[in-house]
Amino acid sequence: KGILLKGGNYLDVLTKVNTVVMDKTGTLTEGVFAVQEVKPAESTSAEQLLGVVKAMEAHSAHPIAKAVLEHPQGDAVGEATNVEEISGHGMRGTVQGKEVLVGNARLLKKFNVPYPADVDTVEDTIVVCAIGGSYAGYITVADKVKADAQQAVNELRASGVRDIVMLSGDKSGITQRVAATLGINKAFGDLLPEGKVTKMKEVKQDPSAVVAFVGDGINDAPVLALSDVGIAMGGLGSDAAIETADVVIQNDQPSRIAEAIRIGRATKRVVTQNIVLAFGVKAIVLILGAGGLATLWEAVFADVGVALLAILNASRMR
């Protein structure tokens, strides 16, 4: 089924899951972005903006960076140096002797770079750039919802999951739009990695909540570790997320989350049936033996025969 479990105990925890918290990009959406619009500042050309951003994005493995690099317009203007990744914000580096900031609007605020107010009203995912301490423009990129994301949400609800929550570092407007499309009633955007941890702690304050977190990025590793069972998307997922997770969905299909829960519950039913069968038959033969009514063949059946029946019952799982 393309589901890797790192231990039988996680299969058991999956049977009790009643709350699923999901990341958006790469989990419910494809994480395959494409450049939509290039909006340079008045003092910058589109080619210059793209060239500087591409020089920086060459040092990133983020899906948004890949989208910018694959855009046919503009070529990287040399090699970026001293590149530093700032978690939840973007990157800082040097291109052609000038300090360059590439990331979200929070990054420009962090370094006190003024920018037009209308940048904050753009609903799409946005890459903002500053060159030499001055705003240079932005690039919008778009992602699309995975083909089976709606099926995943529907099947999770059908399996008895009472709460589905979506967390994202993307803008709140984008997050709410995807949540509305999929019918998820709890969604939070504009979250830094520590913000996701805070939200997860809030969810876990309910003592009855058994929480699964599903994510794919390096920023998701702390939340994966905090959940009762962490599930990582194995195809697009970062090494840190896959290493931290308890369950890995190897084909990146969110519908496999409900499938994993179903497999866990079916396994638990078979285990329970086998235990009841084994103890029941042995108890009956012990009572018959105490009364002198059980023969050697009944004893053999209570031992080897019951083991074979348990194996046959378990083979139904295939």
Buried (B, 14 or more C-beta within 10 A) or exposed (E): EBBBBEEEEBBBBBBBBBBBBBBBBBBBBBBBBEBBEBBBBEEBBBBBBBBBBBBBBBBBEBBBBBBBBEBEEBEBBEEBEEBEBBEBBBBBBBBBEBBBBBBBBBBBEBEEBEBEEEBEEBEBBBBBBBBEEBBBBBBBBBBEBBEBBBBBBBBBBEBEBEBBBBBBBBBBBBBBBBBEEBEBEBBBBBBBBEBBBBBBEEBBEEEEBBBBBBBBBBBBBBBBBBBBBBBBBBBBBBEBBBEBBBBBBBEBBBBBBBBBBBBBBEBBEBBEBBEEBBEEBBEEBEEBBEEEEBEEEBBEBBEEBBEEBBEEBBEEEE
